[in-house]
Amino acid sequence: MAANPRAAAVAALVRQEQDGFSNLVLDAELRRQKLEGRDKAFAGAIFYTVLEHQGTLDFILEQFLPKGLARLDPQVREILRAALAQARYMQVPVSAAVNEAVKLTRTFKKASASGLVNAVLRKACNYDLETARFRNETQRLMVLGSAGQDVAEFLRTHYPEEALGILTHTADGGCTSLRANCLKMDAAALCEKLLESGVKSAQPGLVPGSVLAKFEGSPAEHPLFKEGCFHVEGQASQLAALCVEAKPGDTVIDLCAAPGGKTLLLAEEMQGQGALYSCDVAEHRVGLIRSAVERMGFAHVTALCNDATRPNPKLPAADRILVDAPCSGLGILAKKPDIRYKTLEKARHDELLATQSSILDTAAALLKAGGRLVYSTCTIDPAENEEQVAAFLARHPEFRVVRPAVAFPDGMTVGEHGALSVPTRTGMDGFFLCAMQKTQ
Ligand SMILES: C[S@@+](CC[C@H](N)C(=O)[O-])C[C@H]1O[C@@H](n2cnc3c(N)ncnc32)[C@H](O)[C@@H]1O
């Protein structure tokens, strides 16, 4: 089969529906079909546009499929979704989207479905969503915001006024948020160099040291990335690492560190002096930390595999600890479309809360008196955030919440138990952070 980005996207979508893990599935398919450059970018764009808008796409398609999407062959289902996504969200003319979809039925040996694909798509591409009627608010959110029932209900309960805004939000103004490696160049110099190199735009972000840029291809292929002058990290995520206030000479532990975004920022702040232990429970992800640290040229970082729910006598007492905890990810729906459809089962949620709580207890024991602990998550779930901090403070009266030196961008909700970024209020990812100090 000749390299065909539409076929690659459809094949990856079929596998995604069976196996999950969008990024791995897509990467494997792009490699298998040997796609490069613009074809690779186009296939990736189709794939992620379908995942991001699947609720809306399916609702529209089902208007014209009396037996529903579930009864179709997986390949035909994904051909329909991919074509409608191109016509609706990717500025592909309807005629091109439909004709290419019909050709794909032959590529996937489903030619008997070509008439159905043609007929359904011609109507679906012209469907006016304004005319849709919904059973209730949850269904409206699921369709217009493309979310599964659990996520729609969570948002409806906790953020009733902002639920649809959160679901349709594009973090960081649709740009890629970068962190300049200030040991090599500051944010202003990075912007200048990026613009000189031909990126579409580059400007300082809301968080000190951050840069918002638009690239033609992948930022990871840019020479300045390969030279360790920047790494890719959301602004809100940078803010959490800045709250640690790591200083040269400190002993710092990043307890949940992979793939290493915040570790790089901490390492940069330490300017090569002191010791930074960058730990994660997932061995394969510790490798990602090591390669990121190596690319940036930091020599004072030790990356290791460690389960932070248990004490590890090999770890030293620390001046500063970051717990960027495993969480439900409900703040980064725009970046990780799979999370939109996840089921929020109580048993799994309780297990997650217990993990977060044990990791915090480990951190409390490892921290020196007078030291700083920062707890952060990329969720807007109060149980994982403010309530988790309140419970920690009740167990550990030796800790108190402190206000970090870095200014919080406008729109952050700052309370007794931490600071929250809700995407619709700050323009950044949904994120939570709380800085605490251990008293003597
Ligand atoms: C939100 S991610 C961390 C992102 C990272 N701090 C960064 O900035 O790139 C949470 C991490 O916690 C790790 N994790 C989950 N359970 C853990 C445990 N018991 N001990 C240590 N790490 C754990 C996961 O493997 C995951 O890499």
PDBQT file of the ligand as one rigid body, heavy atoms in Angstrom, charges set to zero:
ROOT
HETATM    1  C1  LIG A 501       1.730  13.535  36.593  1.00  0.00    +0.000 C 
HETATM    2  S1  LIG A 501       2.896  12.337  36.187  1.00  0.00    +0.000 S 
HETATM    3  C2  LIG A 501       4.383  13.187  36.531  1.00  0.00    +0.000 C 
HETATM    4  C3  LIG A 501       4.797  14.195  35.488  1.00  0.00    +0.000 C 
HETATM    5  C4  LIG A 501       6.186  14.737  35.752  1.00  0.00    +0.000 C 
HETATM    6  N1  LIG A 501       6.305  15.312  37.064  1.00  0.00    +0.000 N 
HETATM    7  C5  LIG A 501       6.611  15.781  34.742  1.00  0.00    +0.000 C 
HETATM    8  O1  LIG A 501       6.573  16.962  35.024  1.00  0.00    +0.000 OA
HETATM    9  O2  LIG A 501       7.007  15.386  33.633  1.00  0.00    +0.000 OA
HETATM   10  C6  LIG A 501       2.771  11.262  37.540  1.00  0.00    +0.000 C 
HETATM   11  C7  LIG A 501       3.865  10.207  37.581  1.00  0.00    +0.000 C 
HETATM   12  O3  LIG A 501       3.712   9.510  38.818  1.00  0.00    +0.000 OA
HETATM   13  C8  LIG A 501       4.216   8.214  38.609  1.00  0.00    +0.000 C 
HETATM   14  N2  LIG A 501       3.768   7.370  39.734  1.00  0.00    +0.000 N 
HETATM   15  C9  LIG A 501       2.589   6.739  39.897  1.00  0.00    +0.000 A 
HETATM   16  N3  LIG A 501       2.581   6.052  41.049  1.00  0.00    +0.000 NA
HETATM   17  C10 LIG A 501       3.785   6.270  41.636  1.00  0.00    +0.000 A 
HETATM   18  C11 LIG A 501       4.405   5.807  42.827  1.00  0.00    +0.000 A 
HETATM   19  N4  LIG A 501       3.770   4.980  43.657  1.00  0.00    +0.000 N 
HETATM   20  N5  LIG A 501       5.658   6.213  43.094  1.00  0.00    +0.000 NA
HETATM   21  C12 LIG A 501       6.324   7.033  42.251  1.00  0.00    +0.000 A 
HETATM   22  N6  LIG A 501       5.800   7.484  41.099  1.00  0.00    +0.000 NA
HETATM   23  C13 LIG A 501       4.542   7.116  40.791  1.00  0.00    +0.000 A 
HETATM   24  C14 LIG A 501       3.687   7.830  37.249  1.00  0.00    +0.000 C 
HETATM   25  O4  LIG A 501       4.462   6.794  36.680  1.00  0.00    +0.000 OA
HETATM   26  C15 LIG A 501       3.815   9.163  36.493  1.00  0.00    +0.000 C 
HETATM   27  O5  LIG A 501       4.996   9.182  35.746  1.00  0.00    +0.000 OA
ENDROOT
TORSDOF 0
